Amino acid sequence: MQPRSSKRLITKNVTLKLPDDICRQARHRAVDEHKSLSARLAALLERELNMRDASSEKPKTLIEALTLPEMPDWFHEKKLALEDRRTIPVREFSFDPKEN
């Protein structure tokens, strides 16, 4: 069993309509974990909500992913401009070894 905290949680009563077989299985799982059905369902909902919150975080840019914490401050302020592909001259190439 998990230790109870000294803080009292504010709870709300909610009525759910569940199919009998799902309700029966959920009760058995709750009993196996030494929890009430309410505590088991609350834990499942909390886990689902936490997973969604974690997945909704803004993904890092490539520069953020490659930056180490010890980088100097000026490094983060640099705008790394990529060349415009339209200004790069087209180079002819061939896979034929005789032409190289």
C-alpha positions as CSV (number, residue, x, y, z in Angstrom):
1,M,0.0,0.0,0.0
2,Q,1.1,3.5,-0.6
3,P,1.6,5.8,2.3
4,R,-1.1,8.4,2.8
5,S,-0.2,12.0,2.7
6,S,-1.1,14.4,5.4
7,K,-2.9,16.6,2.9
8,R,-6.6,15.9,2.2
9,L,-7.4,15.7,-1.4
10,I,-10.5,17.4,-2.7
11,T,-12.5,14.8,-4.6
12,K,-15.6,14.9,-6.7
13,N,-18.2,12.2,-7.1
14,V,-18.7,11.1,-10.7
15,T,-21.2,8.6,-12.1
16,L,-20.0,6.4,-14.9
17,K,-21.8,3.9,-17.1
18,L,-19.6,1.0,-17.9
19,P,-20.3,-2.4,-19.5
20,D,-20.6,-5.1,-16.8
21,D,-17.6,-7.1,-18.0
22,I,-15.3,-4.0,-18.0
23,C,-16.6,-3.0,-14.6
24,R,-16.0,-6.5,-13.2
25,Q,-12.5,-6.7,-14.7
26,A,-11.7,-3.2,-13.3
27,R,-12.8,-4.2,-9.8
28,H,-10.7,-7.3,-9.9
29,R,-7.6,-5.4,-11.0
30,A,-8.3,-2.8,-8.3
31,V,-8.6,-5.5,-5.6
32,D,-5.4,-7.2,-6.9
33,E,-3.6,-3.8,-6.4
34,H,-5.2,-3.3,-2.9
35,K,-7.0,-0.2,-4.2
36,S,-10.6,0.9,-4.5
37,L,-12.1,1.0,-7.9
38,S,-12.2,4.8,-7.6
39,A,-8.4,4.9,-6.8
40,R,-7.6,2.5,-9.7
41,L,-9.6,4.6,-12.2
42,A,-8.1,7.8,-10.9
43,A,-4.6,6.4,-11.3
44,L,-5.4,5.3,-14.9
45,L,-6.9,8.8,-15.8
46,E,-3.9,10.5,-14.2
47,R,-1.4,8.4,-16.2
48,E,-3.3,9.1,-19.4
49,L,-3.4,12.8,-18.8
50,N,0.3,12.9,-17.9
51,M,1.2,11.0,-21.1
52,R,-0.8,13.5,-23.2
53,D,0.8,16.5,-21.4
54,A,4.3,15.0,-22.1
55,S,3.6,14.4,-25.7
56,S,2.2,17.9,-26.3
57,E,5.5,19.6,-25.4
58,K,7.0,21.6,-28.2
59,P,9.6,19.5,-29.9
60,K,13.2,20.8,-29.8
61,T,14.7,22.4,-32.9
62,L,17.8,20.7,-34.2
63,I,20.1,23.4,-32.8
64,E,18.4,23.0,-29.4
65,A,18.9,19.3,-29.5
66,L,22.6,19.6,-30.4
67,T,23.4,22.4,-28.0
68,L,25.3,21.4,-24.8
69,P,24.6,23.2,-21.5
70,E,28.2,24.6,-21.4
71,M,27.8,26.5,-24.7
72,P,28.5,30.2,-24.4
73,D,25.5,32.6,-24.3
74,W,26.3,34.1,-27.7
75,F,26.0,30.6,-29.3
76,H,22.3,30.5,-28.6
77,E,21.7,33.9,-30.1
78,K,23.3,33.0,-33.5
79,K,21.0,32.6,-36.4
80,L,22.5,29.9,-38.5
81,A,21.4,30.8,-42.0
82,L,21.4,28.1,-44.6
83,E,22.3,29.0,-48.2
84,D,19.4,29.5,-50.5
85,R,19.4,26.5,-52.9
86,R,18.4,28.7,-55.8
87,T,21.6,30.6,-55.6
88,I,23.9,27.6,-55.7
89,P,25.0,26.8,-59.2
90,V,23.9,23.5,-60.6
91,R,26.7,21.0,-60.9
92,E,26.6,18.3,-63.5
93,F,27.5,14.8,-62.4
94,S,27.4,11.4,-63.7
95,F,27.6,7.9,-62.3
96,D,29.6,6.7,-65.3
97,P,33.2,6.2,-64.1
98,K,34.6,7.1,-67.6
99,E,33.3,10.6,-67.3
100,N,35.0,11.4,-64.0
